[in-house]
């Protein structure tokens, strides 16, 4: 049975309730269909990555109902406010420094101290966000490696009944993904070209640095060194456990649930990184399901740490 639902008041109420309770809902924006979850719910965010198949823990975009919501979650300077007034609601995603008190899962921002924000202009997306009454983290509603979806049937082809609902809004009016602009540092950086032309942005805030997306992506790296596939902790190390690990300082999942481990990953590493330890030893995590993505991100964390150290 199809879980594509028409976009009407009843569907919006159901979809909003599903998101608040941790469900997965696909919905149209003016750019492409997004797959959204409650951004404050760690397990829900992990389930989104799981649904994508062959996922990588890259930051998600927070879809907000209005610009005021952005100021509750991130530090918004005057230049950014100028962009917001011009391009929101619309197809510009802005990366900003997140506020420490922002009730957003660490997995949404992949452990980084920034968050990506957008207020979509689609009336259907707006209705869903109002119904959900919470920040909605979303990514394109397609399995990894497939083209971005612009109609509800594309979403169903990728996920079938693996997600809770698909809101049908017909064909997306734009069909190209949003422009991503990093405003978290003094020099603005274009991370992804998209709907909003760079020249329109530069007309408002001046020169924007252009970087290839792959080169621009940084990965979270804790202050402490990380040692992978550890059977136990060495003297001075914290032990991040998985499964039966009574000596662990923290445990990603005592039940060996890789989805639970993904939900806990960044928050637990951050917590251990604050402690009086010499390093963090991480117990082996199986190469299955989200375990593949966890191991991939931990490996990239080591690379990022080496790169940061080499610049000192």
KASULQUI-V854747 format. One record per backbone hydrogen bond with DSSP energy under -1.0 kcal/mol. CO is the residue of the C=O (numbers start at 1). NH is the residue of the N-H. Records with the same first field share a line. If there is no record, write none. Layout:
CO->NH  NH
This chain:
3->166
5->168
6->8
8->12
9->13
10->14
11->15
12->16
13->17
14->18
15->19
16->20
17->21
18->23
19->22
24->164  165
25->36
26->167
27->34
30->174
31->175
33->141
34->27
35->139
36->25
37->137
38->41
39->105
41->45
42->46
43->47
44->48
45->49
46->50
47->51
48->52
52->144
56->58
61->138
62->118
63->136
67->71
70->74
73->99
77->81
78->82
79->83
80->84
81->85
82->86
83->87
84->88
91->179
93->181
94->117
95->183
96->115
97->75
99->102
102->104
105->108
106->111
108->60
109->112
113->98
115->96
116->62
117->94
118->64
119->90
122->126
123->127
124->128
125->129
126->130
127->131
128->132
129->133
135->39
136->63
137->37
138->61
139->35
140->142
143->146
149->33
150->172
151->155
152->156
153->157
154->158
155->159
156->160
159->162
165->26
166->5
177->195
179->93
180->191  192
181->95
182->189
188->209
189->182
190->211
192->180
197->201
198->202
199->203
201->204  205
202->206
209->190
212->216
213->217
225->280
227->282
234->237
236->278
238->281
239->249  250
240->283
241->252
245->248
250->241
253->243  256
257->261
258->262
259->263
260->264
261->265
264->268
265->269
266->270
267->271
268->272
269->273
272->275
275->277
279->238
280->227
281->240
282->230
286->288
288->291
289->292
290->294
291->295
292->296
293->297
294->298
295->299
296->300
297->301
298->302
299->303
300->304
301->305
302->306
303->307
304->308
305->309
306->310
309->312
